């Protein structure tokens, strides 16, 4: 009964927030004061005030907020969670504190507080972790952008190849259309020639008939017989000539047909060969891309790490200064990453005691180059520093975890007088 009476107090309505203010807010930022704002949350609904800049006490004037409360949707949630946050333009916002308030005001109701304290050390550590995470996210985003650019370049190349194929297909169709038109024109010419020949024969026949009629009137019967035989012989000869011309024409047509078929077969073979070459190129390109991708992934997994450099020393350096000896310092460089030692004053042999340096080695950033550039310089307070000598050292070995390179390495530098100096450098580097 008591529970039912308690539930009956919570009915559907609106929870209104006004006269909002904060007091005695702790200083959360290293520089400046706090930038507080308040969040009201009831179930899945929430409202937020404006952000007060550089304030430890603040009244949110004329700011009123409402949240609809429905006991059926909110079920057992009967309290409003009120939390105060510090806004940060860089990084995530910081929670200052929170309190849960019953949304039924009966003699101020029940109030429970939950406070969260973050030490300055933990706060700095969180910010460093967040900056590191942002850096990693930025690198990942850049990597994805590079991959997207490569994909777009591959797509562009595929489009260009497809356009080339379409152009070749169009050329082939145009050539076929040209051949068809040539055949059509030849056929029309032949038909016209046949018509002309037929018309000529008809005229000749009319002429013969006319001559025959005239001759019949002029000549006697014998002469007519003789002339008739002669005409028959001529007609027979003409028939033979026509038959020969017909056979000749048929042979020419057969030759032309065979020639056209051979030409078409040749075009088809050329097209087939081009399609086969294109297919082989695409398969080869795909295989090379897959092999390169696998190789890059294997190299990245195997060689990415930190190179630690210690036990650094130089010996038998060449005297470069007119007054005094050399002021040497050593530079270690991999790609855009580099470290350098302190400057040893006025000496030709020196050990950089307790100097240890680390360089991040990323095969992708260094274009998979496996060498570290080591340079020895002479520091000059007046004018430019002078290069004593250089050497490239392999940083990738069969054993991944620890590689100790500790021996004297000769430096080389060719001067204008063509003499080669013999300077020596010694250091230890560890790949981990």
C-alpha positions as CSV (number, residue, x, y, z in Angstrom):
1,X,0.0,0.0,0.0
2,X,2.8,2.3,0.9
3,X,4.5,1.7,-2.5
4,X,1.2,2.3,-4.4
5,X,0.8,5.6,-2.6
6,X,4.3,6.5,-3.4
7,X,3.8,5.6,-7.1
8,X,0.6,7.6,-7.2
9,X,2.6,10.9,-6.6
10,X,4.4,10.4,-9.9
11,X,2.1,11.3,-12.8
12,X,2.8,12.5,-16.3
13,X,3.8,16.2,-16.4
14,X,6.5,18.7,-17.1
15,X,9.6,19.3,-15.0
16,X,10.6,23.0,-15.3
17,X,14.1,24.3,-14.4
18,X,14.7,28.0,-13.7
19,X,16.6,30.4,-11.5
20,X,19.8,28.4,-12.3
21,X,23.1,29.4,-10.8
22,X,26.4,27.9,-9.7
23,X,28.6,28.9,-6.7
24,X,32.1,28.2,-5.6
25,X,33.1,26.2,-8.6
26,X,36.6,24.8,-8.3
27,X,39.3,26.0,-10.7
28,X,39.7,23.1,-13.3
29,X,42.0,24.7,-15.9
30,X,45.8,25.3,-15.5
31,X,45.3,28.7,-17.2
32,X,42.3,30.9,-16.5
33,X,39.2,30.0,-14.5
34,X,36.5,27.4,-15.2
35,X,33.9,27.5,-18.1
36,X,30.9,25.9,-16.4
37,X,27.6,24.7,-17.9
38,X,24.8,22.6,-16.3
39,X,23.1,19.5,-17.7
40,X,19.7,18.3,-16.5
41,X,18.9,14.6,-17.4
42,X,15.6,12.7,-16.8
43,X,15.5,9.3,-18.3
44,X,16.4,9.7,-22.0
45,X,15.6,13.4,-22.1
46,X,18.3,16.1,-21.3
47,X,18.7,19.8,-21.4
48,X,21.8,22.0,-21.2
49,X,22.5,25.6,-20.2
50,X,24.8,28.0,-22.0
51,X,28.5,28.0,-21.2
52,X,29.7,30.6,-18.8
53,X,33.2,31.8,-19.8
54,X,35.9,32.2,-17.0
55,X,33.5,32.0,-14.1
56,X,33.5,30.4,-10.6
57,X,30.1,31.9,-9.6
58,X,27.4,32.5,-12.3
59,X,23.7,33.1,-12.6
60,X,22.1,31.8,-15.9
61,X,19.7,34.7,-16.2
62,X,16.4,34.2,-18.1
63,X,17.3,30.6,-18.9
64,X,14.4,28.2,-18.4
65,X,14.2,24.6,-19.5
66,X,11.4,22.0,-19.5
67,X,11.5,18.1,-19.7
68,X,8.4,16.0,-20.1
69,X,8.1,13.4,-17.5
70,X,6.1,10.2,-18.3
71,X,6.1,7.5,-15.5
72,X,5.3,4.8,-18.1
73,X,8.3,5.6,-20.3
74,X,10.7,6.4,-17.4
75,X,9.6,3.3,-15.4
76,X,11.5,3.4,-12.1
77,X,13.5,6.6,-12.8
78,X,12.1,9.3,-10.5
79,X,15.1,11.6,-10.1
80,X,16.6,14.3,-12.2
81,X,20.4,14.0,-12.6
82,X,22.0,17.4,-12.4
83,X,25.7,17.6,-13.5
84,X,28.0,20.6,-13.7
85,X,30.8,20.4,-16.4
86,X,33.8,22.5,-17.4
87,X,33.9,23.2,-21.2
88,X,37.2,22.7,-23.0
89,X,37.7,23.8,-26.5
90,X,40.6,21.4,-26.9
91,X,40.0,17.8,-25.7
92,X,37.0,16.5,-23.8
93,X,35.0,18.4,-21.2
94,X,35.6,17.8,-17.5
95,X,32.9,16.7,-14.9
96,X,33.0,19.0,-11.9
97,X,30.2,17.3,-9.9
98,X,26.7,15.9,-10.0
99,X,23.6,15.5,-7.8
100,X,20.3,13.5,-8.1
101,X,17.1,15.4,-7.2
102,X,13.6,13.9,-6.8
103,X,11.3,15.6,-9.4
104,X,8.4,15.9,-6.9
105,X,8.8,18.9,-4.6
106,X,7.5,17.9,-1.2
107,X,9.3,19.8,1.5
108,X,12.3,20.0,-0.7
109,X,12.2,16.2,-1.3
110,X,15.2,13.9,-1.0
111,X,18.6,15.0,-2.3
112,X,21.7,12.7,-2.8
113,X,25.1,13.9,-3.9
114,X,27.9,12.2,-5.8
115,X,31.1,14.1,-6.2
116,X,34.1,13.2,-8.4
117,X,37.6,14.6,-7.7
118,X,40.4,14.5,-10.3
119,X,43.9,15.4,-9.2
120,X,46.1,17.7,-11.2
121,X,48.4,14.8,-12.1
122,X,45.6,12.6,-13.3
123,X,44.1,15.5,-15.2
124,X,47.4,16.2,-17.0
125,X,47.7,12.5,-17.7
126,X,44.2,12.3,-19.1
127,X,44.9,15.3,-21.3
128,X,48.2,13.7,-22.6
129,X,46.4,10.5,-23.3
130,X,43.7,12.4,-25.2
131,X,46.3,14.3,-27.2
132,X,48.0,11.0,-28.0
133,X,44.7,9.5,-29.1
134,X,44.0,12.5,-31.3
135,X,47.4,12.2,-32.9
136,X,46.8,8.5,-33.6
137,X,43.3,9.3,-34.9
138,X,44.8,12.0,-37.2
139,X,47.5,9.6,-38.5
140,X,44.8,7.0,-39.1
141,X,42.7,9.6,-41.0
142,X,45.7,10.6,-43.1
143,X,46.4,6.9,-43.9
144,X,42.8,6.4,-44.9
145,X,42.9,9.5,-47.1
146,X,46.1,8.2,-48.8
147,X,44.4,4.9,-49.4
148,X,41.3,6.7,-50.8
149,X,43.6,8.7,-53.1
150,X,45.2,5.5,-54.4
151,X,41.8,3.9,-54.9
152,X,40.7,7.0,-56.9
153,X,43.9,6.9,-59.0
154,X,43.2,3.2,-59.7
155,X,39.6,4.0,-60.6
156,X,40.8,6.9,-62.9
157,X,43.2,4.5,-64.6
158,X,40.5,1.9,-65.0
159,X,38.2,4.6,-66.5
160,X,40.9,5.7,-68.9
161,X,41.5,2.1,-70.0
162,X,37.8,1.6,-70.5
163,X,37.6,4.8,-72.6
164,X,40.5,3.5,-74.7
165,X,38.7,0.2,-75.2
166,X,35.5,2.0,-76.2
167,X,37.4,4.1,-78.7
168,X,39.0,1.0,-80.2
169,X,35.6,-0.6,-80.3
170,X,34.2,2.5,-82.1
171,X,37.1,2.4,-84.6
172,X,36.4,-1.3,-85.3
173,X,32.7,-0.6,-85.9
174,X,33.5,2.3,-88.1
175,X,35.8,0.1,-90.2
176,X,33.1,-2.5,-90.5
177,X,30.6,0.2,-91.5
178,X,33.0,1.4,-94.1
179,X,33.5,-2.1,-95.5
180,X,29.7,-2.6,-95.6
181,X,29.3,0.7,-97.5
182,X,32.0,-0.2,-100.0
183,X,30.2,-3.5,-100.7
184,X,26.9,-1.7,-101.0
185,X,28.3,0.8,-103.5
186,X,30.0,-2.0,-105.5
187,X,26.7,-3.9,-105.6
188,X,24.8,-0.8,-106.8
189,X,27.5,-0.1,-109.5
190,X,27.2,-3.7,-110.7
191,X,23.4,-3.4,-110.9
192,X,23.7,-0.2,-112.8
193,X,26.2,-1.8,-115.1
194,X,23.8,-4.7,-115.7
195,X,21.1,-2.3,-116.5
196,X,23.3,-0.4,-119.0
197,X,24.4,-3.7,-120.6
198,X,20.7,-4.8,-120.8
199,X,19.7,-1.5,-122.3
200,X,22.6,-1.8,-124.8
201,X,21.6,-5.2,-125.8
202,X,18.0,-4.1,-126.2
203,X,19.1,-1.2,-128.5
204,X,21.3,-3.6,-130.4
205,X,18.4,-6.0,-130.8
206,X,16.2,-3.2,-132.1
207,X,18.9,-2.1,-134.4
208,X,19.4,-5.6,-135.7
209,X,15.7,-6.0,-136.2
210,X,15.6,-2.7,-138.2
211,X,18.6,-3.8,-140.2
212,X,17.1,-7.1,-140.8
213,X,13.9,-5.6,-142.1
214,X,15.8,-3.3,-144.4
215,X,18.0,-6.0,-145.7
216,X,15.1,-8.3,-146.2
217,X,13.6,-5.7,-148.5
218,X,16.9,-5.1,-150.4
219,X,18.5,-8.5,-150.6
220,X,17.2,-11.7,-152.2
221,X,16.5,-14.9,-150.5
222,X,20.0,-16.3,-150.8
223,X,21.6,-13.2,-149.5
224,X,19.1,-13.1,-146.7
225,X,20.0,-16.7,-145.8
226,X,23.7,-15.9,-145.9
227,X,23.1,-12.8,-143.7
228,X,21.0,-14.8,-141.3
229,X,23.7,-17.3,-140.8
230,X,26.3,-14.6,-140.3
231,X,24.0,-12.9,-137.8
232,X,23.5,-16.2,-136.0
233,X,27.3,-16.7,-135.8
234,X,27.7,-13.2,-134.4
235,X,24.9,-13.8,-131.9
236,X,26.6,-17.1,-130.9
237,X,29.9,-15.3,-130.5
238,X,28.2,-12.6,-128.4
239,X,26.6,-15.2,-126.2
240,X,30.0,-16.8,-125.7
241,X,31.5,-13.5,-124.9
242,X,28.6,-12.8,-122.5
243,X,29.1,-16.2,-120.9
244,X,32.8,-15.6,-120.4
245,X,32.1,-12.1,-119.0
246,X,29.6,-13.7,-116.6
247,X,32.0,-16.4,-115.4
248,X,34.7,-13.8,-115.0
249,X,32.4,-11.6,-113.0
250,X,31.4,-14.6,-110.7
251,X,35.1,-15.4,-110.2
252,X,35.8,-11.7,-109.3
253,X,32.9,-11.8,-106.9
254,X,34.2,-14.9,-105.2
255,X,37.6,-13.4,-104.8
256,X,36.2,-10.2,-103.4
257,X,34.0,-12.2,-101.0
258,X,37.1,-14.3,-99.8
259,X,39.1,-11.1,-99.4
260,X,36.3,-9.5,-97.3
261,X,36.1,-12.6,-95.1
262,X,39.9,-12.7,-94.6
263,X,39.9,-9.0,-93.7
264,X,37.0,-9.5,-91.2
265,X,38.9,-12.5,-89.7
266,X,42.0,-10.4,-89.4
267,X,40.1,-7.6,-87.6
268,X,38.5,-10.2,-85.2
269,X,41.9,-11.7,-84.4
270,X,43.4,-8.2,-83.8
271,X,40.5,-7.4,-81.4
272,X,40.8,-10.7,-79.7
273,X,44.5,-10.3,-79.2
274,X,44.0,-6.7,-77.8
275,X,41.3,-8.0,-75.4
276,X,43.7,-10.8,-74.2
277,X,46.6,-8.4,-73.7
278,X,44.4,-6.1,-71.7
279,X,43.1,-8.9,-69.6
280,X,46.7,-10.1,-68.9
281,X,47.8,-6.5,-68.0
282,X,44.9,-6.1,-65.6
283,X,45.6,-9.5,-63.9
284,X,49.3,-8.7,-63.7
285,X,48.6,-5.3,-62.2
286,X,46.1,-6.8,-59.7
287,X,48.7,-9.5,-58.7
288,X,51.5,-6.9,-58.3
289,X,49.2,-4.7,-56.1
290,X,48.3,-7.6,-53.9
291,X,51.9,-8.7,-53.5
292,X,53.0,-5.1,-52.8
293,X,50.2,-4.7,-50.2
294,X,51.1,-8.0,-48.5
295,X,54.8,-7.0,-48.5
296,X,54.1,-3.6,-47.0
297,X,51.9,-5.1,-44.3
298,X,54.6,-7.6,-43.4
299,X,57.3,-5.0,-43.3
300,X,55.2,-2.7,-41.2
301,X,54.4,-5.4,-38.7
302,X,58.0,-6.6,-38.5
303,X,60.0,-3.4,-38.4
304,X,57.9,-0.7,-36.7
305,X,59.4,0.3,-33.3
306,X,61.8,2.5,-31.4
307,X,65.6,2.7,-32.1
308,X,67.5,3.5,-28.9
309,X,71.0,5.0,-29.3
310,X,73.6,5.0,-26.5
311,X,77.3,4.7,-25.7
312,X,78.1,7.4,-28.3
313,X,81.7,8.4,-28.8
314,X,83.9,10.0,-31.6
315,X,87.7,9.4,-32.1
316,X,90.5,10.7,-34.3
317,X,88.4,13.6,-35.6
318,X,90.0,16.0,-38.1
319,X,90.9,19.4,-36.8
320,X,88.7,21.9,-38.7
321,X,89.1,25.1,-36.7
322,X,92.0,27.5,-37.2
323,X,92.2,28.2,-33.5
324,X,91.7,25.3,-31.1
325,X,90.4,21.8,-31.9
326,X,86.9,20.6,-33.1
327,X,83.6,21.1,-31.2
328,X,81.8,17.9,-32.3
329,X,78.2,16.8,-32.0
330,X,76.5,13.8,-33.6
331,X,73.1,13.8,-35.5
332,X,71.1,10.6,-36.0
333,X,68.4,10.8,-38.7
334,X,65.7,8.4,-40.1
335,X,63.4,10.1,-42.6
336,X,62.0,13.2,-41.0
337,X,62.8,12.0,-37.4
338,X,66.2,13.0,-35.9
339,X,68.0,13.4,-32.6
340,X,71.4,15.1,-31.8
341,X,73.9,14.9,-29.0
342,X,75.2,17.7,-26.9
343,X,78.2,19.7,-28.2
344,X,81.7,18.6,-27.0
345,X,84.0,21.6,-26.6
346,X,87.5,21.7,-28.1
347,X,88.3,18.0,-28.5
348,X,89.1,15.3,-31.2
349,X,88.1,12.3,-29.0
350,X,85.0,12.3,-26.9
351,X,82.5,10.0,-25.2
352,X,78.9,11.3,-24.7
353,X,78.5,9.7,-21.3
354,X,74.9,9.0,-20.1
355,X,73.4,10.4,-23.4
356,X,70.6,8.1,-24.7
357,X,68.3,9.0,-27.5
358,X,65.3,7.3,-29.1
359,X,63.9,7.6,-32.6
360,X,60.6,6.2,-33.8
361,X,61.1,3.9,-36.8
362,X,58.0,3.6,-39.1
363,X,58.7,1.8,-42.4
364,X,55.8,3.6,-44.1
365,X,57.0,7.1,-43.2
366,X,60.6,6.3,-44.1
367,X,59.5,4.8,-47.5
368,X,60.8,1.4,-46.2
369,X,64.3,2.6,-46.1
370,X,66.3,0.5,-43.6
371,X,69.2,2.9,-43.0
372,X,69.9,5.5,-40.4
373,X,72.0,8.5,-41.4
374,X,74.7,9.4,-38.9
375,X,76.4,12.8,-39.2
376,X,79.3,14.4,-37.2
377,X,79.4,18.2,-37.2
378,X,81.8,20.8,-35.9
379,X,79.9,23.5,-34.1
380,X,80.9,27.1,-34.9
381,X,79.5,30.0,-32.8
382,X,80.4,32.3,-35.7
383,X,79.4,31.3,-39.2
384,X,77.9,28.0,-40.2
385,X,78.6,24.6,-38.7
386,X,80.9,22.3,-40.7
387,X,80.2,18.6,-41.6
388,X,83.0,16.4,-40.3
389,X,81.8,13.2,-41.9
390,X,78.7,10.9,-42.5
391,X,77.9,7.2,-42.5
392,X,74.7,5.2,-43.2
393,X,74.0,2.3,-40.7
394,X,71.5,-0.5,-41.3
395,X,68.8,-0.5,-38.6
396,X,66.9,-3.7,-39.7
397,X,68.4,-7.0,-38.7
398,X,67.2,-10.6,-38.6
399,X,66.8,-10.4,-34.8
400,X,64.0,-7.9,-34.1
401,X,64.0,-7.4,-30.3
402,X,67.6,-6.2,-29.6
403,X,70.4,-5.4,-32.0
404,X,73.7,-4.1,-30.6
405,X,75.9,-2.2,-33.1
406,X,78.9,-1.2,-31.1
407,X,82.1,-0.8,-33.1
408,X,84.2,2.0,-34.6
409,X,82.6,3.2,-37.9
410,X,84.8,5.2,-40.3
411,X,83.2,8.5,-41.5
412,X,83.8,9.7,-45.0
413,X,83.8,13.2,-46.5
414,X,85.4,14.3,-49.8
415,X,86.8,17.9,-49.5
416,X,87.6,20.3,-52.2
417,X,91.3,19.2,-52.2
418,X,90.1,15.6,-53.0
419,X,91.7,14.3,-49.7
420,X,89.5,11.8,-47.7
421,X,89.5,12.2,-44.0
422,X,89.6,9.1,-41.7
423,X,87.4,10.0,-38.7
424,X,85.8,7.4,-36.5
425,X,82.5,7.2,-34.7
426,X,81.3,4.6,-32.2
427,X,77.8,4.1,-30.7
428,X,75.3,1.4,-29.7
429,X,71.7,1.2,-31.1
430,X,68.9,-1.1,-29.9
431,X,65.8,-1.9,-32.0
432,X,62.7,-2.8,-29.9
